[in-house]
Amino acid sequence: MGSRGGALPVAVLVLLLLLVLKNGAAQSRCSSGDLAALRGFSAGLDGGVDGWPAAVGNASSSSTSDGGDCCAWRGVACDEAGEVVGVVLPNATLRGVVAESLAGLAALRVLNLSSNALRGALPAGLLRLRALQVLDVSVNALEGAVAAAAVVDLPAMREFNVSYNAFNGSHPVLAGAGRLTSYDVSGNSFAGHVDAAALCGASPGLRTLRLSMNGFSGDFPVGFGQCRSLVELSLDGNAIAGALPDDVFGLTSLQVLSLHTNSLSGHLPPSLRNLSSLVRLDVSFNNFTGDLPDVFDAVPGLQELSAPSNLLTGVLPATLSRCSRLRILNLRNNSLAGDIGLDFRALQSLVYLDLGVNRFTGPIPASLPECRAMTALNLGRNNLTGEIPATFAAFTSLSFLSLTGNSFSNVSSALRTLQGLPNLTSLVLTKNFHGGEAMPTDIAGFAGIEVLVIANGELHGAIPAWLAGLSKLKVLDLSWNHLAGPIPPWLGELDRLFYLDVSNNSLHGEIPLKLARMPALMAGGDGSDEAHVQNFPFFIRPNSSARGRQYNQVSRFPPSLVLARNNLTGGVPAALGALTRVHVVDLSWNALSGPIPPELSGMSSVESLDVSHNALSGAIPPSLARLSFLSHFDVAYNNLSGEVPVGGQFSTFSRADFDGNPLLCGIHAARCAPQAVDGGGGGDGGRKDRSANVGVVAATIVGTVLLLAVAAVATWRAWSRRQEDNARVAADDESGSLESAARSTLVLLFANDDDNGNGDDGERTMTLDDVLKGTGNFDETRIVGCGGFGMVYRATLADGREVAVKRLSGDFWQMEREFRAEVETLSRNKSNG
């Protein structure tokens, strides 16, 4: 991973070495010392290097027949004297440790082992190779501390890249590396204070300096001003605080200043105008206050200004209109006010404009469509008024438009104005049109629309028939209006629709059977493939008072069927069980009757199932215990009876999920009455009955052969990223069927000191490493819900199986010991029976 800015000499050097790679074998043979060093390196790898001689790991061999001329090996370059000057093996599927023997390559100029799977420490000897000009070991799994400045001797070093590993301790200072132009240690676990004075004092010619995504803290350091040639300074993703020092604003060559996701504060000063070469400025997710300085006429080359989620106030700087090259302007989630007073006719390069979640007032500027390149516009959650300008009918480049949470009027005019935009794929108009307007019925456009949200607008009328012509529609949200009439069956015929929310209306009639055959919610559906533009904020607000959930991509929306809080009657269609890709089903607060169909267990991907506050009767089907991803289940306030099923996720639900059903018994309810036992005597019969039940439970637990859900107690390293004022929810929409999950059973994973990695039958057991890999180290994008005892994650195992992983809370340790003892007891009873 080379430098992105100011590294032309390094690139030329690598290119020359690649030319040597083609011709080196014909010109030289490597020395015996270098041959031994490379053999030692290969010996430290799991499987050697693809393309190197098979016997290369044998350090005692030096014959020509076994590949003794290392100058001819893949990725190795030699000079005319036969000394190795380059080892260039990026993306070479290398696994293992980096051997200290590489430090024996005294003439080495370029070492590039990036994007492999190397582990262990970085040999200290590599930092004493005086001829080394490029060291790139980025994107591996190397760890530990990097050698202290006292043991570093790299006078020729130009590019130093150890990014995206697991190094820790203080960041390295390359003392004496006066020729260094690129320094990248991002994506590690370096901590403490950033020593800017030492970095720039040792290497005043630095052009690229990246310290992003580490654990640096303390006040923003003074000293970067000594690096007067800096083109890029990236410190994002740390915990650095305080105000920006004056010397930063003396870096007149600086093109990229990335400081997002820290705890910086204070004002952005007028001296920002001194950064006249600036192309990209990102100070998002900090605590900057005050006005944005009106100095952007001095920064004519600016292409990106990102400052969302700060505490900025005041008005938009008028000089932003002078930045004719500006492509991205993101000031979301601040307290900016006044009119949106920019001259958009001068901003012909603007592609992305996000001014959402501020306090802007007045109408939408009619000149916005003059931005001929704009594809994404978010003006949501301001205090804007009036109607959508008629000029928007010519906004042909626009793909994403969000005007949610303002006070716009005339929904009919808005939809007629926008219906002909050829590239419009997402339209969000939530929380507008509060005058009791009618849902328009005469719309004929929106041919390319994929996301349509007109929620919480007090609109009345029926679900309009023109929606049936939106063949590309994926997400439809008409919730929190006053719509009436039946749910039209043709909604189930929209091939790509995977998210339907018509909750909180006055719809009546039965649930159309065609909704149980929605193509995008059945196996093989294609509704949730990615939309055209990434990172555009969408919000789902489950009710009028709850916090919204933000989804930056259409594919992040959970496949859902939400019909709650209407006046629907009839039964729950058994055919809904065919929706194998649905994640959320909410039929609550209606007047549905009849039983809960056992066929619902076919919804193998469902994570939330809510049928509460209806008039359902009968038993809860035991087959629902097979729903392994189910993290929310609510049947409260119905007329259900019988025993609550055991197994699966049912033990993790709360008692409140079953309230209002006085005839239910078992877990989360009253104790079930003892059943009569034929031919037995009193207490003896009771014991026999319990023994029989224990035997059933034992058979269920001990007889598990397939994995459905893993409960893992673990700690892990995760990057914590502050989000905006809405809780971030990432619900992955995994492609493919999960039918195999429905045939699996519950397994709890416990640490076992005696485990040698194999089961009694010789098969490999599940390990914590398997769980961590399957969940991406419990990556938050794999969260599918929260059960009673912890978060539930979606995991993909090495054999391709998809499972639900529940990470138990810290209070669950005692439960683990008790459960483990109980399982062992049940196992003995079963074997003795």
Secondary structure, DSSP 4 states (H G I P E B T S, - for coil): ---SSS-HHHHHHHHHHHHHHHHHHHH----HHHHHHHHHHHHTBSS--TTS-GGGG-TT---TTTT--GGGSTTEEE-TTS-EEEEE-TTS--EEE--GGGGG-TT--EEE--SSEEEEPPPGGGGG-TT--EEE--SSEEEEEPPPGGG---TT--EEE--SSEEEESPP--TT-TT--EEE--SSEEEE---HHHHHHH-TT--EEE--SSEE-SBPPS-GGG-TT-SEEE--SS--EEPPPGGGGG-TT--EEE--SSEEEEE--GGGGG-TT-SEEE--SSEEEEEPPS-GGG-TT--EEE--SSEEES---GGGGG-TT--EEE--SS--EE-----GGG-TT--EEE--SSEEEEPPPTTGGG-TT--EEE--SSEEEE---GGGGG-TT--EEE--SSEE--HHHHHHHHTT-TT--EEE--S--TTTPBPPS-----TT--EEE--SS--EEPPPGGGGG-TT--EEE--SSEEEEEPPGGGGG-TT--EEE--SSEEEEEPPGGGGG-GGGSTT--TT---SS----EEE-SSSSSPPEEESSGGGSPPEEE--SSEEESPPPGGGGG-TT--EEE--SS--EEPPPGGGGG-TT--EEE--SSEEEEPPPGGGGG-TT--EEE--SSEEEEEPP-STTGGGS-GGGGTT-TEEESTTSBPPPPPP-TT--HHHHHHHHHHHHHHHHHHHHHT--SEEEEEE------------SSEE-------S--GGGGG-EEEE----TT--SB-TTSPBPP-HHHHHHHTTTT-GGGEEEEETTEEEEEEE-TTS-EEEEEEE-GGGHHHHHHHHHHHHHHHHHHHH-
